[in-house]
Amino acid sequence: MELGARIGIGNTAEIFEAGQGRVVKLFVKGYPESSMMKEYENSRLLHGLGLPVAHSYGMVQHGERHGIIYDRVEGDSLLDSLMADPSRLESGVSALAALHRTMLACRLPEALSLKEILRQYIGRSKDLDDAHKEKLLVLLEELPEGDYFCHGDFHFGNVMAGPQGHTVIDYMNICRGHTYGDIARTVYLTEMTPVPAEAGDQTEFLLQLKKRAADLYLDQMGVTREELSGWLMVTAAARLGELRREEQAERESVLRYLQQNGLAC
């Protein structure tokens, strides 16, 4: 198919206009076709739930690259809005939490299990020895199951705000599980990830902003850190199995957190 202008770019894909209110998310050359298929199948699971998501309409091939056709979503992410004007923090958190409460009220029994995904990532980590992996897997096993819709990557950067209202994007990590599992993932991504090295003298301000955002979010979700304790530990440990080699700062941060809880050397 003919592609229009490029309107977005990320680590794994570019977004191109496709006409009729649609876009093509075209993955980079060499991106695993199985991963693209997974995202497409995940996006189809959301149809009919009545959630503010970009519907998918099929897959395309463009040269040696593959892509997915989606609704076009106008506007900026909540993250971009917040970085442009930190005074929008409370309204941004309110929007994020309201969306998440709506999403977590939906059931998605046919999706992959969140606990199984966490189990696989903990198992593949090269930063944890077998004894600590075993402790983490026992902790994971004790956490409750569920079949609620878990986004798996829900944060300010994956909510777009525009004329259509708020729209949730990025469906690669969709799964089913207990609501606390997805809330813990959002807390981790909001508060526990490091700020960019280029932040310079803004580093401390951004760290405080992230902590404040997580506090406000938890308050609006009606969940305490103590209630999320087990979920946060297995979420952080599983993150070690996701990180790329160059993401060393986050790896060190996760290991410090796990060491404080007796779950890493």
C-alpha positions in Angstrom: 0.0 0.0 0.0 1.0 3.6 -0.5 2.2 5.4 2.6 1.8 9.1 3.3 4.0 11.4 5.4 5.9 10.0 8.4 4.3 11.5 11.5 6.0 9.6 14.3 9.1 7.6 15.1 10.1 5.2 17.9 12.6 2.6 18.8 10.9 -0.2 16.9 8.6 1.5 14.4 7.6 4.5 12.4 4.1 5.9 12.0 2.9 6.9 8.5 -0.3 8.5 7.3 -2.6 6.1 5.5 -5.6 8.2 4.7 -9.2 7.8 5.9 -8.3 8.7 9.4 -5.9 5.8 9.7 -2.1 5.3 10.1 0.3 2.5 9.5 2.7 1.5 12.3 5.6 0.2 10.2 8.1 -1.8 12.2 11.9 -1.5 11.5 13.5 -3.9 9.1 14.4 -7.1 11.0 11.8 -6.7 13.7 10.4 -10.1 14.5 7.2 -10.8 12.6 6.0 -12.9 15.5 6.2 -9.8 17.8 4.2 -7.8 15.3 1.6 -10.6 15.1 1.4 -10.6 18.9 0.7 -6.9 19.0 -1.9 -7.2 16.3 -3.6 -10.1 18.1 -3.5 -8.2 21.3 -5.1 -5.1 19.7 -7.9 -7.3 18.4 -8.7 -8.6 21.9 -9.7 -5.0 22.9 -12.3 -4.6 20.3 -15.8 -4.6 21.8 -14.6 -3.6 25.3 -15.7 0.0 24.9 -12.4 1.4 25.8 -10.7 4.5 24.3 -8.2 2.6 22.2 -7.0 2.8 18.6 -8.7 0.0 16.6 -6.6 -2.1 14.3 -7.7 -3.0 10.8 -5.2 -5.4 9.5 -1.5 -6.0 8.7 0.5 -4.8 5.7 3.9 -5.4 4.1 5.9 -2.6 2.7 9.1 -3.8 1.0 10.9 -5.9 3.7 9.0 -4.3 6.5 5.7 -5.3 8.2 3.1 -3.0 9.8 -0.3 -2.7 11.4 -3.1 -0.4 10.3 -4.6 1.6 13.2 -6.9 4.5 13.8 -5.1 7.8 13.7 -4.8 9.4 17.1 -4.3 13.1 17.3 -2.7 15.1 20.1 0.3 14.8 22.5 1.0 12.2 25.1 0.3 13.0 28.8 4.1 12.7 29.3 4.9 15.4 26.7 2.2 17.7 28.2 3.7 17.1 31.7 7.2 17.8 30.6 6.1 21.0 28.9 4.2 22.2 31.9 4.8 20.3 35.3 2.0 22.3 36.8 -0.3 19.9 34.9 0.7 17.0 37.2 -2.5 16.6 39.2 -4.8 16.8 36.1 -2.5 14.4 34.2 -2.5 11.9 37.1 -6.3 12.2 37.4 -6.7 11.4 33.7 -4.2 8.5 34.0 -5.9 7.0 37.1 -9.4 7.4 35.7 -8.5 5.6 32.5 -6.7 2.8 34.4 -9.7 2.2 36.7 -11.9 1.9 33.7 -9.5 -0.6 32.0 -9.0 -2.7 35.1 -12.8 -3.1 35.4 -12.7 -5.1 32.1 -12.0 -8.8 32.0 -9.9 -10.4 29.3 -9.8 -14.2 30.1 -8.4 -15.1 26.6 -5.2 -13.1 27.0 -1.8 -14.4 28.2 -1.3 -14.7 32.0 0.5 -11.8 33.7 2.0 -14.1 36.2 3.3 -16.4 33.5 5.0 -13.4 31.7 6.6 -12.3 35.0 7.8 -15.9 35.6 9.4 -16.1 32.2 11.2 -12.8 32.5 12.5 -13.6 36.0 13.7 -16.9 34.8 15.7 -15.4 31.9 17.5 -12.7 34.0 21.3 -13.1 34.0 21.6 -10.7 36.9 20.0 -13.0 39.5 21.4 -16.2 40.9 19.3 -19.4 41.1 18.6 -19.0 44.9 17.2 -15.5 44.5 15.2 -16.5 41.4 13.7 -19.3 43.5 12.7 -16.8 46.2 11.1 -14.5 43.7 9.2 -17.3 42.0 7.9 -18.5 45.3 6.7 -14.9 46.1 5.1 -14.7 42.6 3.3 -18.0 43.1 1.8 -16.7 46.4 0.3 -13.6 44.6 -3.3 -13.8 43.5 -4.5 -14.7 40.0 -7.0 -12.7 38.0 -8.5 -12.3 34.6 -8.7 -8.6 34.4 -7.4 -6.6 31.5 -3.8 -5.6 32.2 -2.1 -3.2 29.8 1.3 -4.2 30.9 2.9 -0.9 30.0 0.5 1.7 31.2 2.2 5.1 31.8 2.0 8.8 30.9 3.7 8.2 27.5 1.1 5.7 26.4 -2.0 8.0 26.9 -2.6 10.5 24.1 -4.7 13.6 24.7 -6.3 15.3 21.7 -9.7 16.3 20.2 -10.9 12.8 20.6 -10.2 12.9 24.3 -7.8 10.5 25.9 -6.7 7.4 24.0 -4.6 4.5 25.3 -1.9 3.2 22.9 0.7 0.5 22.7 -0.7 -3.0 23.0 2.4 -5.2 22.9 2.2 -6.3 26.6 -1.5 -6.8 27.0 -2.3 -9.7 29.4 -4.8 -10.9 32.0 -4.1 -10.8 35.7 -4.8 -9.3 39.1 -5.4 -5.6 39.1 -2.5 -5.0 41.6 -0.1 -6.5 39.0 -0.9 -3.8 36.4 -1.0 -1.0 39.1 2.5 -2.1 40.3 3.8 -2.0 36.7 2.6 1.6 36.4 4.1 2.6 39.7 7.4 1.0 38.6 7.4 2.8 35.3 6.4 6.1 36.8 8.7 6.2 39.9 11.4 3.6 39.7 12.9 4.1 36.3 15.9 6.5 36.1 15.7 9.9 34.5 17.7 10.4 31.3 21.4 11.1 31.7 21.1 14.3 29.8 18.7 15.8 32.4 21.7 17.4 34.1 20.7 19.9 36.8 17.1 18.9 36.3 17.7 15.4 37.6 16.6 16.0 41.2 13.5 17.9 40.2 12.5 15.1 37.8 13.0 12.4 40.4 10.8 14.4 42.9 8.2 14.8 40.1 8.2 11.1 39.4 7.8 10.3 43.1 5.0 12.8 43.5 3.2 11.4 40.4 3.4 7.9 41.8 2.1 9.0 45.2 -0.9 10.9 43.6 -1.6 7.9 41.3 -1.7 5.4 44.2 -4.0 7.7 46.2 -6.4 7.9 43.3 -6.3 4.2 42.7 -7.0 3.6 46.4 -4.0 1.3 46.8 -1.1 1.5 49.2 2.6 0.7 48.6 2.3 -1.9 51.4 -0.5 -3.7 49.5 1.6 -3.7 46.3 4.9 -4.7 48.0 5.0 -8.3 46.6 3.9 -7.2 43.2 6.5 -4.4 43.0 9.3 -6.8 43.9 8.4 -9.4 41.2 7.7 -6.6 38.7 11.2 -5.1 39.3 12.8 -8.5 39.1 11.1 -9.3 35.8 12.2 -6.0 34.4 15.8 -7.3 34.5 14.8 -9.9 31.9 13.5 -7.1 29.6 16.3 -4.6 29.7 18.7 -4.1 26.8 22.5 -4.0 27.4 22.7 -0.2 27.2 20.0 0.3 29.9 22.6 -0.2 32.6 21.5 2.6 34.9 18.0 1.0 35.3 19.5 -2.4 35.8 21.7 -1.1 38.7 18.6 0.7 40.2 16.6 -2.5 40.1 19.4 -4.6 41.7 19.8 -2.0 44.5 16.0 -2.2 45.2 16.1 -6.0 45.2 19.2 -6.1 47.4 17.4 -3.9 50.0 14.7 -6.5 50.1 17.1 -9.5 50.3 16.3 -10.7 46.8 19.6 -10.1 45.0 23.3 -10.4 45.7 
